[in-house]
Amino acid sequence: MPGYTPPLRDMRFVLHELLDVGKELAHLPPHAGLDADTINQVLDEGGKFASAVLFPLNQTGDREGCRFDPASRSVSAPAGFRDAYRQFVDAGWPSLACDPAFGGQGLPVVLNNALYEMLNSANQAWTMYPGMSHGAYECLRAHGTPEQQALYLPKLVSGEWTGTMCLTEPHCGTDLGLLKTRAVPQPDGSYRLSGGKIFISAGEHDLSANIVHLVLARLPQAPSGTRGISLFVVPKFLPDARGEAGARNPIHCGAIEHKMGIHGNATCQMNLDEATGWLVGEPDRGLNAMFVMMNAARLGVGMQSLGLTEVACQNAAQYARERLQGRSLTGVKAADQPADPILVHPDVRRMLLTARAYAEGGRAFSSYVALMLDREQHHPDAAVRQAAADEVALLTPIAKAFLTDNAWIACSEALQVLGGHGYIAEWGMEQYLRDARINMIYEGTNTIQSLDLLARKVLADNGAKLRQFGGKIRAFTDAHGNDTRLGEFIAPLADLGDKLGKLTMEIGMKAQQDRDEIGAAAVPYLRVAGHWVFAYFFARMAQIAIERESGGDDFYRGKLALARFYFARLLPETAMLIRQARSGAVSVMAMEASLF
Ligand SMILES: Cc1cc2nc3c(=O)[nH]c(=O)nc-3n(C[C@H](O)[C@H](O)[C@H](O)COP(=O)(O)OP(=O)(O)OC[C@H]3O[C@@H](n4cnc5c(N)ncnc54)[C@H](O)[C@@H]3O)c2cc1C
């Protein structure tokens, strides 16, 4: 049986020692009074909820899955999910980072982010229900009319109603320009929507009294492609005159998918048969409206993977401390035992440290991005807000793709630590690996994230955003360049920054002749950028650890050892990735289509 302990010590380190969030939040008027004690208390309580309520439902939810009843077209979540959701709502968790104008508690994204890491460690499938709702809340808050906001936001904020995002159709996933769902205007200002959506997470379930679907569809005469897509709010039950769930709207679940992981989350086929909806934002500008919530949602997927990385890592470490196999190459370590714990073996340690480096690097990086989201939303100076928005735009595809790719690696290594037992369901490791796989696919596949990074975020502005973030890294390497204790971190970090700059220029030049050069280089390019960002945060964490380890706190010794492992064993991957990215489009494009 796996276990889970919320990593509160490391969270406090990241928030207070690495990022000094109190100082940053003091500049943001809505959060100016938030002190470290309150932040820590919220983390403690969130950790208790995650470990005590959600974690025990993770394996049972995976085994049981969701059930679809064709007669009533209803979906039941696994046993215990509904009760856990009620407890979540009663405790006020859905409203944590929501606007007080709609009943929210107005706490910062960076805190909500840490909460979601713990929820995801405990139970990713369950966490997707409130997670999807938060996305719907963000979208309506940014683009809903005052009437729509008054009607839907308080219920989404309290968690009484949940939300979805209905984009995908059978013939269109990545290329939403192909979507066919139709919306016909009605004399009363509403629309009738008809069409079929697939793969809709939390599209139907028994956790909440109503489900608010945000649906992409086309108006009559809309231009083809992505410029002709509009966004609609389509509730499962139409709000009555009092704003309560009223008549059933014909948006029904036709089936649920049987899939590799996240069995406790209902992935639904949704049929709209002249369902009533209302336009959100401007006609034909639906994709733009959706993009508002994309940064937060993509970071949210990164947090799903960070949660899995952490819990897989914890369980593998626990196993390695107890499992006795073979003797250490340097002589017996546990003489009172028939064999040594497998933790003595260098390669077992490599696997554990790989998972842990991806967990702790991911926690530092994702918390930083979340803090930049807070700054983007609330800093009083417009220029500072814009700079934060540019950083978020640059870092979001990296957070989504790098963290989710790393989780796949980390969960696989963690499973391997358990040997054959890792492959057996009882230990929970194979579930983490299965659950982690979807995070690389939805919310824009990782290939699409890499194209977004290279083409839109880097090359489109001639590297301006990249240089802006690089300036922060350079300020750090300049400030600590003479500190010999940090030489092992500063030199490779600065060197990788130079190489990334050169690589960017080289791809940009090649792309002027052949656009396939971008597609051929993008995936290794994003991974190089991800390592560059991780190296920056590990160097900063190492600097703090070096300053503080003399106090005798083991935590800092562990942090320093992990940073050294990261630089020695994971960062060198960039040499191969740079060669791959530089090798160009020829090797992938040369083979004729008929030969595949
Ligand atoms: C469990 C689950 C839950 C989901 N939840 C939701 C949800 O709540 N709401 C929702 O709307 N959707 C949801 N999705 C859908 C998900 O977002 C899509 O599956 C995803 O966007 C990819 O679309 P697709 O499956 O049609 O693949 P395709 O778009 O057909 O892509 C197939 C492959 O081609 C690659 N590819 C496609 N276009 C390009 C390109 N231009 N350049 C390079 N490579 C390309 C892709 O990267 C991928 O590897 C969910 C899917 C699953 C499996």
The ligand as a MOL file (V3000), in Angstrom:
LIG
                    3D

  0  0  0     0  0            999 V3000
M  V30 BEGIN CTAB
M  V30 COUNTS 53 58 0 0 0
M  V30 BEGIN ATOM
M  V30 1 C -8.5350 11.7090 -20.7160 0
M  V30 2 C -8.7120 12.9070 -21.5980 0
M  V30 3 C -9.3160 14.0450 -21.0980 0
M  V30 4 C -9.5310 15.1460 -21.9230 0
M  V30 5 N -10.2070 16.2440 -21.4510 0
M  V30 6 C -10.6240 17.1880 -22.3250 0
M  V30 7 C -11.5260 18.2130 -21.9240 0
M  V30 8 O -11.9030 18.3140 -20.7560 0
M  V30 9 N -11.9800 19.0910 -22.8620 0
M  V30 10 C -11.5740 19.0150 -24.1590 0
M  V30 11 O -12.0310 19.8230 -24.9610 0
M  V30 12 N -10.6950 18.0690 -24.5720 0
M  V30 13 C -10.2250 17.1580 -23.6900 0
M  V30 14 N -9.3620 16.1750 -24.1050 0
M  V30 15 C -8.8830 16.1740 -25.4760 0
M  V30 16 C -7.4130 16.5450 -25.5950 0
M  V30 17 O -7.2410 17.9100 -25.3050 0
M  V30 18 C -6.9630 16.1590 -27.0230 0
M  V30 19 O -6.8980 14.7430 -27.0330 0
M  V30 20 C -5.6490 16.7800 -27.4080 0
M  V30 21 O -5.7940 18.1590 -27.5610 0
M  V30 22 C -5.0960 16.1980 -28.7080 0
M  V30 23 O -6.0850 16.1410 -29.7010 0
M  V30 24 P -6.3530 14.7680 -30.4900 0
M  V30 25 O -6.5050 13.7000 -29.4680 0
M  V30 26 O -7.4420 14.9690 -31.4500 0
M  V30 27 O -4.9980 14.5020 -31.2460 0
M  V30 28 P -4.5800 15.1370 -32.6940 0
M  V30 29 O -4.8280 16.5980 -32.6930 0
M  V30 30 O -5.1950 14.3280 -33.7670 0
M  V30 31 O -3.0180 14.8850 -32.6550 0
M  V30 32 C -2.4290 13.6080 -32.9060 0
M  V30 33 C -0.9030 13.7650 -32.8730 0
M  V30 34 O -0.4910 14.6860 -33.8910 0
M  V30 35 C 0.2570 15.7390 -33.3340 0
M  V30 36 N -0.0730 16.9790 -34.0240 0
M  V30 37 C -1.3020 17.4520 -34.3340 0
M  V30 38 N -1.2060 18.6280 -34.9530 0
M  V30 39 C 0.0900 18.9310 -35.0220 0
M  V30 40 C 0.8280 20.0380 -35.5300 0
M  V30 41 N 0.2320 21.0940 -36.0790 0
M  V30 42 N 2.1770 20.0090 -35.4260 0
M  V30 43 C 2.8020 18.9530 -34.8410 0
M  V30 44 N 2.1620 17.8900 -34.3500 0
M  V30 45 C 0.8270 17.8770 -34.4300 0
M  V30 46 C -0.1630 15.8030 -31.8620 0
M  V30 47 O 0.8500 16.4040 -31.0600 0
M  V30 48 C -0.3950 14.3410 -31.5560 0
M  V30 49 O 0.8160 13.7170 -31.2020 0
M  V30 50 C -9.0990 15.0930 -23.2730 0
M  V30 51 C -8.4440 13.9480 -23.7600 0
M  V30 52 C -8.2760 12.8580 -22.9480 0
M  V30 53 C -7.6400 11.6210 -23.5340 0
M  V30 END ATOM
M  V30 BEGIN BOND
M  V30 1 1 1 2
M  V30 2 1 2 3
M  V30 3 2 2 52
M  V30 4 2 3 4
M  V30 5 1 4 5
M  V30 6 1 4 50
M  V30 7 2 5 6
M  V30 8 1 6 7
M  V30 9 1 6 13
M  V30 10 2 7 8
M  V30 11 1 7 9
M  V30 12 1 9 10
M  V30 13 2 10 11
M  V30 14 1 10 12
M  V30 15 2 12 13
M  V30 16 1 13 14
M  V30 17 1 14 15
M  V30 18 1 14 50
M  V30 19 1 15 16
M  V30 20 1 16 17
M  V30 21 1 16 18
M  V30 22 1 18 19
M  V30 23 1 18 20
M  V30 24 1 20 21
M  V30 25 1 20 22
M  V30 26 1 22 23
M  V30 27 1 23 24
M  V30 28 2 24 25
M  V30 29 1 24 26
M  V30 30 1 24 27
M  V30 31 1 27 28
M  V30 32 2 28 29
M  V30 33 1 28 30
M  V30 34 1 28 31
M  V30 35 1 31 32
M  V30 36 1 32 33
M  V30 37 1 33 34
M  V30 38 1 33 48
M  V30 39 1 34 35
M  V30 40 1 35 36
M  V30 41 1 35 46
M  V30 42 1 36 37
M  V30 43 1 36 45
M  V30 44 2 37 38
M  V30 45 1 38 39
M  V30 46 1 39 40
M  V30 47 2 39 45
M  V30 48 1 40 41
M  V30 49 2 40 42
M  V30 50 1 42 43
M  V30 51 2 43 44
M  V30 52 1 44 45
M  V30 53 1 46 47
M  V30 54 1 46 48
M  V30 55 1 48 49
M  V30 56 2 50 51
M  V30 57 1 51 52
M  V30 58 1 52 53
M  V30 END BOND
M  V30 END CTAB
M  END
